[in-house]
């Protein structure tokens, strides 16, 4: 029972780590698209949230294990692609 709870807690932490990597790079990708398209308000908003998310991520990744870094990086890679798609969708609709 205890081992099962530990595994569930570890999985929850890994999902949180993936999502923080995803969110940060999702915002960075969107921010780049907004900068290149001179969208001032969206680029300022995404810029703020990039920095805010970064303050949350630094401790998690800097003191994490190699597996934590890999999970974070997969989240970041996913966020890059989805952020790019989302920003372009925003600009065209």
N, CA, C and O atoms as a GROMACS GRO file, in nm:
protein
  372
    1UNK      N    1   0.082  -0.120   0.000
    1UNK     CA    2   0.000   0.000   0.000
    1UNK      C    3   0.086   0.126   0.000
    1UNK      O    4   0.063   0.217  -0.079
    2UNK      N    5   0.185   0.131   0.087
    2UNK     CA    6   0.273   0.248   0.097
    2UNK      C    7   0.354   0.264  -0.030
    2UNK      O    8   0.372   0.375  -0.079
    3UNK      N    9   0.403   0.154  -0.084
    3UNK     CA   10   0.483   0.160  -0.207
    3UNK      C   11   0.398   0.212  -0.322
    3UNK      O   12   0.445   0.291  -0.404
    4UNK      N   13   0.272   0.168  -0.328
    4UNK     CA   14   0.181   0.216  -0.432
    4UNK      C   15   0.159   0.366  -0.422
    4UNK      O   16   0.155   0.435  -0.524
    5UNK      N   17   0.144   0.417  -0.301
    5UNK     CA   18   0.125   0.562  -0.282
    5UNK      C   19   0.250   0.639  -0.321
    5UNK      O   20   0.240   0.748  -0.377
    6UNK      N   21   0.366   0.584  -0.291
    6UNK     CA   22   0.492   0.650  -0.329
    6UNK      C   23   0.505   0.659  -0.481
    6UNK      O   24   0.549   0.761  -0.535
    7UNK      N   25   0.466   0.551  -0.550
    7UNK     CA   26   0.473   0.551  -0.696
    7UNK      C   27   0.376   0.653  -0.755
    7UNK      O   28   0.410   0.722  -0.852
    8UNK      N   29   0.257   0.663  -0.698
    8UNK     CA   30   0.158   0.760  -0.746
    8UNK      C   31   0.210   0.902  -0.723
    8UNK      O   32   0.196   0.987  -0.811
    9UNK      N   33   0.268   0.928  -0.607
    9UNK     CA   34   0.322   1.061  -0.578
    9UNK      C   35   0.436   1.095  -0.673
    9UNK      O   36   0.447   1.209  -0.719
   10UNK      N   37   0.523   0.998  -0.702
   10UNK     CA   38   0.634   1.021  -0.795
   10UNK      C   39   0.580   1.053  -0.935
   10UNK      O   40   0.631   1.142  -1.002
   11UNK      N   41   0.478   0.980  -0.977
   11UNK     CA   42   0.419   1.004  -1.108
   11UNK      C   43   0.357   1.143  -1.115
   11UNK      O   44   0.369   1.212  -1.216
   12UNK      N   45   0.290   1.184  -1.009
   12UNK     CA   46   0.231   1.318  -1.005
   12UNK      C   47   0.339   1.425  -1.017
   12UNK      O   48   0.322   1.524  -1.088
   13UNK      N   49   0.450   1.404  -0.948
   13UNK     CA   50   0.561   1.499  -0.955
   13UNK      C   51   0.621   1.504  -1.096
   13UNK      O   52   0.658   1.611  -1.145
   14UNK      N   53   0.629   1.388  -1.162
   14UNK     CA   54   0.682   1.385  -1.298
   14UNK      C   55   0.587   1.455  -1.395
   14UNK      O   56   0.632   1.522  -1.488
   15UNK      N   57   0.458   1.440  -1.375
   15UNK     CA   58   0.360   1.508  -1.460
   15UNK      C   59   0.370   1.659  -1.440
   15UNK      O   60   0.365   1.734  -1.537
   16UNK      N   61   0.384   1.703  -1.316
   16UNK     CA   62   0.400   1.846  -1.288
   16UNK      C   63   0.526   1.900  -1.355
   16UNK      O   64   0.524   2.010  -1.411
   17UNK      N   65   0.634   1.824  -1.350
   17UNK     CA   66   0.760   1.866  -1.411
   17UNK      C   67   0.745   1.877  -1.562
   17UNK      O   68   0.791   1.974  -1.623
   18UNK      N   69   0.682   1.777  -1.623
   18UNK     CA   70   0.655   1.781  -1.767
   18UNK      C   71   0.575   1.906  -1.802
   18UNK      O   72   0.607   1.977  -1.898
   19UNK      N   73   0.471   1.932  -1.725
   19UNK     CA   74   0.383   2.047  -1.754
   19UNK      C   75   0.453   2.181  -1.734
   19UNK      O   76   0.426   2.275  -1.808
   20UNK      N   77   0.541   2.192  -1.636
   20UNK     CA   78   0.610   2.319  -1.619
   20UNK      C   79   0.706   2.344  -1.736
   20UNK      O   80   0.719   2.457  -1.782
   21UNK      N   81   0.773   2.239  -1.784
   21UNK     CA   82   0.857   2.253  -1.904
   21UNK      C   83   0.773   2.288  -2.024
   21UNK      O   84   0.810   2.374  -2.105
   22UNK      N   85   0.660   2.221  -2.036
   22UNK     CA   86   0.568   2.246  -2.148
   22UNK      C   87   0.522   2.392  -2.148
   22UNK      O   88   0.530   2.461  -2.250
   23UNK      N   89   0.473   2.438  -2.034
   23UNK     CA   90   0.417   2.574  -2.026
   23UNK      C   91   0.522   2.679  -2.058
   23UNK      O   92   0.495   2.772  -2.134
   24UNK      N   93   0.640   2.664  -2.001
   24UNK     CA   94   0.742   2.766  -2.024
   24UNK      C   95   0.779   2.777  -2.172
   24UNK      O   96   0.782   2.887  -2.226
   25UNK      N   97   0.806   2.666  -2.235
   25UNK     CA   98   0.851   2.672  -2.375
   25UNK      C   99   0.733   2.697  -2.469
   25UNK      O  100   0.752   2.754  -2.577
   26UNK      N  101   0.614   2.657  -2.432
   26UNK     CA  102   0.492   2.694  -2.505
   26UNK      C  103   0.484   2.846  -2.513
   26UNK      O  104   0.460   2.902  -2.620
   27UNK      N  105   0.504   2.912  -2.401
   27UNK     CA  106   0.501   3.058  -2.397
   27UNK      C  107   0.615   3.121  -2.477
   27UNK      O  108   0.596   3.222  -2.545
   28UNK      N  109   0.733   3.062  -2.468
   28UNK     CA  110   0.848   3.114  -2.545
   28UNK      C  111   0.820   3.105  -2.695
   28UNK      O  112   0.846   3.200  -2.769
   29UNK      N  113   0.767   2.992  -2.740
   29UNK     CA  114   0.735   2.976  -2.883
   29UNK      C  115   0.632   3.078  -2.927
   29UNK      O  116   0.646   3.140  -3.033
   30UNK      N  117   0.529   3.096  -2.846
   30UNK     CA  118   0.428   3.196  -2.879
   30UNK      C  119   0.490   3.335  -2.882
   30UNK      O  120   0.461   3.415  -2.971
   31UNK      N  121   0.574   3.364  -2.785
   31UNK     CA  122   0.637   3.495  -2.775
   31UNK      C  123   0.719   3.526  -2.900
   31UNK      O  124   0.715   3.638  -2.950
   32UNK      N  125   0.792   3.428  -2.950
   32UNK     CA  126   0.873   3.449  -3.071
   32UNK      C  127   0.784   3.482  -3.190
   32UNK      O  128   0.815   3.572  -3.268
   33UNK      N  129   0.676   3.409  -3.205
   33UNK     CA  130   0.583   3.436  -3.315
   33UNK      C  131   0.524   3.577  -3.301
   33UNK      O  132   0.513   3.649  -3.400
   34UNK      N  133   0.487   3.615  -3.179
   34UNK     CA  134   0.430   3.748  -3.158
   34UNK      C  135   0.533   3.858  -3.186
   34UNK      O  136   0.499   3.962  -3.242
   35UNK      N  137   0.657   3.836  -3.147
   35UNK     CA  138   0.763   3.935  -3.175
   35UNK      C  139   0.782   3.952  -3.325
   35UNK      O  140   0.787   4.064  -3.375
   36UNK      N  141   0.791   3.840  -3.396
   36UNK     CA  142   0.816   3.850  -3.540
   36UNK      C  143   0.697   3.909  -3.616
   36UNK      O  144   0.713   3.958  -3.728
   37UNK      N  145   0.579   3.903  -3.555
   37UNK     CA  146   0.460   3.961  -3.619
   37UNK      C  147   0.418   4.093  -3.557
   37UNK      O  148   0.309   4.144  -3.585
   38UNK      N  149   0.505   4.150  -3.472
   38UNK     CA  150   0.485   4.282  -3.411
   38UNK      C  151   0.352   4.293  -3.336
   38UNK      O  152   0.283   4.394  -3.346
   39UNK      N  153   0.319   4.188  -3.263
   39UNK     CA  154   0.197   4.185  -3.181
   39UNK      C  155   0.235   4.225  -3.038
   39UNK      O  156   0.268   4.140  -2.956
   40UNK      N  157   0.230   4.355  -3.010
   40UNK     CA  158   0.285   4.411  -2.887
   40UNK      C  159   0.218   4.355  -2.760
   40UNK      O  160   0.288   4.305  -2.672
   41UNK      N  161   0.088   4.364  -2.750
   41UNK     CA  162   0.020   4.320  -2.626
   41UNK      C  163   0.044   4.171  -2.600
   41UNK      O  164   0.083   4.135  -2.489
   42UNK      N  165   0.022   4.082  -2.700
   42UNK     CA  166   0.048   3.940  -2.673
   42UNK      C  167   0.194   3.911  -2.636
   42UNK      O  168   0.220   3.824  -2.554
   43UNK      N  169   0.289   3.983  -2.696
   43UNK     CA  170   0.429   3.955  -2.664
   43UNK      C  171   0.465   4.001  -2.523
   43UNK      O  172   0.548   3.938  -2.457
   44UNK      N  173   0.404   4.108  -2.476
   44UNK     CA  174   0.428   4.153  -2.339
   44UNK      C  175   0.366   4.054  -2.239
   44UNK      O  176   0.428   4.020  -2.139
   45UNK      N  177   0.245   4.010  -2.268
   45UNK     CA  178   0.178   3.915  -2.178
   45UNK      C  179   0.255   3.783  -2.171
   45UNK      O  180   0.279   3.730  -2.062
   46UNK      N  181   0.294   3.729  -2.286
   46UNK     CA  182   0.369   3.603  -2.284
   46UNK      C  183   0.506   3.623  -2.219
   46UNK      O  184   0.554   3.534  -2.149
   47UNK      N  185   0.567   3.738  -2.240
   47UNK     CA  186   0.696   3.767  -2.177
   47UNK      C  187   0.687   3.764  -2.026
   47UNK      O  188   0.775   3.710  -1.958
   48UNK      N  189   0.581   3.822  -1.973
   48UNK     CA  190   0.560   3.820  -1.828
   48UNK      C  191   0.547   3.676  -1.777
   48UNK      O  192   0.612   3.638  -1.680
   49UNK      N  193   0.463   3.598  -1.844
   49UNK     CA  194   0.440   3.462  -1.796
   49UNK      C  195   0.559   3.370  -1.818
   49UNK      O  196   0.575   3.272  -1.746
   50UNK      N  197   0.644   3.400  -1.917
   50UNK     CA  198   0.768   3.324  -1.933
   50UNK      C  199   0.854   3.342  -1.808
   50UNK      O  200   0.903   3.245  -1.751
   51UNK      N  201   0.871   3.465  -1.767
   51UNK     CA  202   0.955   3.493  -1.650
   51UNK      C  203   0.894   3.436  -1.523
   51UNK      O  204   0.964   3.382  -1.438
   52UNK      N  205   0.764   3.448  -1.510
   52UNK     CA  206   0.696   3.396  -1.392
   52UNK      C  207   0.712   3.244  -1.384
   52UNK      O  208   0.742   3.190  -1.277
   53UNK      N  209   0.692   3.176  -1.496
   53UNK     CA  210   0.706   3.030  -1.500
   53UNK      C  211   0.850   2.990  -1.472
   53UNK      O  212   0.875   2.890  -1.404
   54UNK      N  213   0.944   3.067  -1.523
   54UNK     CA  214   1.085   3.038  -1.502
   54UNK      C  215   1.119   3.036  -1.353
   54UNK      O  216   1.196   2.951  -1.308
   55UNK      N  217   1.061   3.129  -1.276
   55UNK     CA  218   1.090   3.132  -1.133
   55UNK      C  219   1.044   3.005  -1.063
   55UNK      O  220   1.101   2.964  -0.962
   56UNK      N  221   0.941   2.942  -1.116
   56UNK     CA  222   0.891   2.816  -1.060
   56UNK      C  223   0.980   2.699  -1.103
   56UNK      O  224   1.007   2.608  -1.024
   57UNK      N  225   1.026   2.702  -1.227
   57UNK     CA  226   1.100   2.590  -1.285
   57UNK      C  227   1.244   2.577  -1.236
   57UNK      O  228   1.295   2.466  -1.228
   58UNK      N  229   1.308   2.686  -1.205
   58UNK     CA  230   1.452   2.683  -1.176
   58UNK      C  231   1.487   2.581  -1.068
   58UNK      O  232   1.574   2.497  -1.088
   59UNK      N  233   1.421   2.589  -0.957
   59UNK     CA  234   1.453   2.500  -0.845
   59UNK      C  235   1.422   2.354  -0.879
   59UNK      O  236   1.498   2.264  -0.844
   60UNK      N  237   1.310   2.332  -0.948
   60UNK     CA  238   1.270   2.194  -0.980
   60UNK      C  239   1.374   2.125  -1.066
   60UNK      O  240   1.405   2.008  -1.044
   61UNK      N  241   1.426   2.195  -1.164
   61UNK     CA  242   1.518   2.132  -1.259
   61UNK      C  243   1.661   2.133  -1.206
   61UNK      O  244   1.733   2.034  -1.222
   62UNK      N  245   1.704   2.242  -1.146
   62UNK     CA  246   1.842   2.255  -1.099
   62UNK      C  247   1.878   2.149  -0.994
   62UNK      O  248   1.991   2.100  -0.992
   63UNK      N  249   1.784   2.115  -0.909
   63UNK     CA  250   1.812   2.020  -0.803
   63UNK      C  251   1.750   1.882  -0.830
   63UNK      O  252   1.746   1.798  -0.740
   64UNK      N  253   1.704   1.861  -0.952
   64UNK     CA  254   1.642   1.734  -0.986
   64UNK      C  255   1.742   1.631  -1.034
   64UNK      O  256   1.861   1.660  -1.048
   65UNK      N  257   1.693   1.512  -1.058
   65UNK     CA  258   1.775   1.402  -1.110
   65UNK      C  259   1.786   1.414  -1.263
   65UNK      O  260   1.724   1.501  -1.324
   66UNK      N  261   1.866   1.328  -1.321
   66UNK     CA  262   1.877   1.326  -1.467
   66UNK      C  263   1.742   1.293  -1.530
   66UNK      O  264   1.706   1.350  -1.633
   67UNK      N  265   1.668   1.202  -1.470
   67UNK     CA  266   1.535   1.167  -1.521
   67UNK      C  267   1.442   1.288  -1.514
   67UNK      O  268   1.362   1.309  -1.604
   68UNK      N  269   1.452   1.366  -1.407
   68UNK     CA  270   1.372   1.489  -1.397
   68UNK      C  271   1.403   1.583  -1.513
   68UNK      O  272   1.313   1.644  -1.570
   69UNK      N  273   1.529   1.593  -1.547
   69UNK     CA  274   1.570   1.681  -1.657
   69UNK      C  275   1.518   1.631  -1.792
   69UNK      O  276   1.478   1.709  -1.877
   70UNK      N  277   1.519   1.500  -1.809
   70UNK     CA  278   1.467   1.441  -1.933
   70UNK      C  279   1.316   1.464  -1.944
   70UNK      O  280   1.267   1.501  -2.051
   71UNK      N  281   1.245   1.443  -1.836
   71UNK     CA  282   1.100   1.465  -1.835
   71UNK      C  283   1.069   1.611  -1.865
   71UNK      O  284   0.981   1.641  -1.946
   72UNK      N  285   1.140   1.702  -1.800
   72UNK     CA  286   1.122   1.845  -1.824
   72UNK      C  287   1.149   1.877  -1.972
   72UNK      O  288   1.075   1.954  -2.034
   73UNK      N  289   1.254   1.819  -2.027
   73UNK     CA  290   1.290   1.846  -2.166
   73UNK      C  291   1.186   1.795  -2.265
   73UNK      O  292   1.160   1.859  -2.366
   74UNK      N  293   1.126   1.680  -2.235
   74UNK     CA  294   1.016   1.631  -2.320
   74UNK      C  295   0.897   1.727  -2.315
   74UNK      O  296   0.833   1.754  -2.416
   75UNK      N  297   0.869   1.778  -2.197
   75UNK     CA  298   0.763   1.878  -2.184
   75UNK      C  299   0.796   2.003  -2.264
   75UNK      O  300   0.710   2.059  -2.332
   76UNK      N  301   0.920   2.046  -2.256
   76UNK     CA  302   0.963   2.166  -2.328
   76UNK      C  303   0.955   2.145  -2.480
   76UNK      O  304   0.912   2.235  -2.553
   77UNK      N  305   0.996   2.029  -2.526
   77UNK     CA  306   0.989   2.000  -2.670
   77UNK      C  307   0.844   2.001  -2.717
   77UNK      O  308   0.813   2.055  -2.824
   78UNK      N  309   0.756   1.942  -2.639
   78UNK     CA  310   0.613   1.942  -2.674
   78UNK      C  311   0.557   2.083  -2.674
   78UNK      O  312   0.480   2.120  -2.762
   79UNK      N  313   0.597   2.161  -2.574
   79UNK     CA  314   0.552   2.299  -2.565
   79UNK      C  315   0.598   2.385  -2.681
   79UNK      O  316   0.527   2.476  -2.724
   80UNK      N  317   0.717   2.356  -2.733
   80UNK     CA  318   0.767   2.430  -2.849
   80UNK      C  319   0.672   2.416  -2.967
   80UNK      O  320   0.632   2.515  -3.028
   81UNK      N  321   0.638   2.293  -2.999
   81UNK     CA  322   0.554   2.266  -3.114
   81UNK      C  323   0.412   2.319  -3.095
   81UNK      O  324   0.358   2.387  -3.182
   82UNK      N  325   0.352   2.288  -2.981
   82UNK     CA  326   0.214   2.330  -2.956
   82UNK      C  327   0.205   2.483  -2.943
   82UNK      O  328   0.108   2.543  -2.989
   83UNK      N  329   0.305   2.546  -2.882
   83UNK     CA  330   0.307   2.692  -2.871
   83UNK      C  331   0.314   2.759  -3.007
   83UNK      O  332   0.247   2.859  -3.032
   84UNK      N  333   0.396   2.703  -3.094
   84UNK     CA  334   0.407   2.755  -3.231
   84UNK      C  335   0.272   2.746  -3.302
   84UNK      O  336   0.227   2.842  -3.364
   85UNK      N  337   0.209   2.630  -3.292
   85UNK     CA  338   0.078   2.612  -3.356
   85UNK      C  339  -0.027   2.707  -3.297
   85UNK      O  340  -0.106   2.766  -3.370
   86UNK      N  341  -0.028   2.720  -3.165
   86UNK     CA  342  -0.127   2.805  -3.099
   86UNK      C  343  -0.112   2.951  -3.137
   86UNK      O  344  -0.211   3.019  -3.163
   87UNK      N  345   0.011   3.000  -3.142
   87UNK     CA  346   0.034   3.140  -3.176
   87UNK      C  347  -0.006   3.167  -3.320
   87UNK      O  348  -0.067   3.270  -3.350
   88UNK      N  349   0.027   3.076  -3.409
   88UNK     CA  350  -0.012   3.095  -3.550
   88UNK      C  351  -0.162   3.087  -3.568
   88UNK      O  352  -0.220   3.158  -3.650
   89UNK      N  353  -0.226   3.000  -3.491
   89UNK     CA  354  -0.372   2.993  -3.495
   89UNK      C  355  -0.431   3.125  -3.446
   89UNK      O  356  -0.524   3.178  -3.508
   90UNK      N  357  -0.379   3.179  -3.338
   90UNK     CA  358  -0.425   3.307  -3.282
   90UNK      C  359  -0.413   3.419  -3.388
   90UNK      O  360  -0.503   3.501  -3.403
   91UNK      N  361  -0.302   3.420  -3.460
   91UNK     CA  362  -0.279   3.526  -3.557
   91UNK      C  363  -0.368   3.514  -3.682
   91UNK      O  364  -0.393   3.613  -3.750
   92UNK      N  365  -0.414   3.395  -3.711
   92UNK     CA  366  -0.492   3.376  -3.834
   92UNK      C  367  -0.642   3.369  -3.810
   92UNK      O  368  -0.719   3.361  -3.906
   93UNK      N  369  -0.686   3.372  -3.685
   93UNK     CA  370  -0.830   3.364  -3.657
   93UNK      C  371  -0.879   3.480  -3.575
   93UNK      O  372  -0.998   3.488  -3.544
   0.00000   0.00000   0.00000
